[in-house]
Amino acid sequence: MFDLIIKNGFVVDGTGNPWIRADIGIRAGKIVKVGRIDKAEGDRVIDASGLIVCPGFIDIHDHSEFHILANPQAESKVRQGVTTQLNGNCGSSAAPLKGEALEQARKVAEPIGVKVDWCTLAEYNAKLERQGIAINVASLVGYNTVRLGVMGYDDRPPSRKELDEMKALVAQAMEDGAFGMSTGLDKGLVPGCFATTEEIIEVAKIVAKYGGFYASHIRNRQERIIEAAKEAIRIGEEAGIPVQISHYNPRYPDDDKMPECLKLLDEARERGIDVTCDAIPPTLENGWHWAVGILSTQVLPNWAFEGGIEKTLERLRDPETREKMKKDNDPLWGVCKEGRWDRIKILQCEKSPELIGKTIQEIADMKGVDPLDAAYDILLAEGKGLTKVYILGTSTREETVYQVLKHPACSIQSDRRVHAPYGPLAKVMTEPLAYGCFPRAIQLLVKEKKLFTLEEAIRKMTSLSARRMGLMDRGLLREGFWADITVFDFKRIRERGTLEKPAQYPEGIEYVIVNGEIVIDKGEHTGNLPGKVLRRNSTAS
């Protein structure tokens, strides 16, 4: 007997192979048979006639360290077919926490009702397990978090003692089950942006001993993206560690460098360096990808962040320093470099909610000031929350994103946290991809643009990410694998959220099964919390 049988579906197994007609039998949380099964053999039978049956989607780039604690039902993720997510990207992780890193974690977690009562990854994982979660959760250790805890916001190389302490903290996180280490090196991602290549290599060598991988939001995605990609590849080569380049698409006007970026990746792989990447399906308007960003990283130079938020606020108050910041500023987005402040909208601004939806140019015109001064005034009014002023802007041309998504080594990811239109997360800034990234990928890339087959899209959302993470018993529909399964209607699947009303669950996701238990049943959340905290083998070689 089986606990659950899924019958008559079009089975897309996650390998990229063409679909087959098959039944799937599940017992004790695992797939025990793929083939023809009599429905009388199951305690519960799902008739998947006309539906696609595939592995549950794996979100390899997530930022839900605290949000999954605020909403263990993982509503926005599981309702779009996600069964596993990897937290701790872009250098920021739930642990290890000490000093400034602990204080920063509390500032993020407490407004959504989460008490930070852990310091190590082991303690954080134990908290997740006590609470229960609807999906599987894995973690990276964030180098920015580690550096912040040891060195604060200092813009300098670490001392030998500090480097040794960072190595020890990373080693402990790996012992606690981290899957690897991430960095956030781009402008404004403090203090990671202050880190040298050499110190990262030294710490990455520790991660390599545990069989982990290195994920990086690289140092520059503008005019120096080639140099930044080479740095990530060099870290992988010298540390002897696999590399995942996060959201690997250059920003306008340097997005014409995408072919060169992909050539770098291919050449590295030809040399035997294990490099892969990921990207999100674009949100489009008139041929542009609209991206979410942080206002402070667009309008402040890196040195303005040194010393922490209070120092940044002091600089914003001083007229002379403001003028210096204007001269030294080097925005991330090309439209900002070109002064196109009419293409940058305020998405979240707690102290000035009346500005939400307005462009920086509109705000500057209202106040009769320069756009940068308008932006500085917004940040100053926000006070200690100045890094939480989110913006929406055109960052990359549509075709650029398609180039990287088509590459066989590119996974599809969301770069979005868990959200929910109720409870403590209801007031948290969100946008459509948080609720519909994976349905959008099928809707846009397979059905509309025909960029690749459904089978290839599923591979990019399942087994490709699983293999990079080192998950050898998930990501495929195979006997002996954990039963993480998504069942959807290919004709109906679509993202429903809009920029005006983002918090809308997608259509077409009929069933989601996590470790053999049904979490989404005929499109509705059952309340079941069968997710597991996943840990990488914690033995160093």
PyMOL commands that set and color helices and strands:
alter all, ss='L'
color gray80, all
select helices_A, chain A and resi 39-41+67-70+75-78+99-112+121-131+143-151+160-175+192-194+197-209+225-239+254-270+295-299+302-305+309-317+319-328+334-337+341-343+353-355+360-367+371-388+398-406+423-425+433-448+454-461+463-469
alter helices_A, ss='H'
color red, helices_A
select strands_A, chain A and resi 4-11+20-27+30-35+45-47+52-55+57-59+82-87+136-139+141-142+180-184+213-217+243-245+275-279+284-285+288-294+344-348+390-397+410-412+485-488+509-514+517-521+524-525
alter strands_A, ss='S'
color yellow, strands_A
deselect
rebuild
show_as cartoon
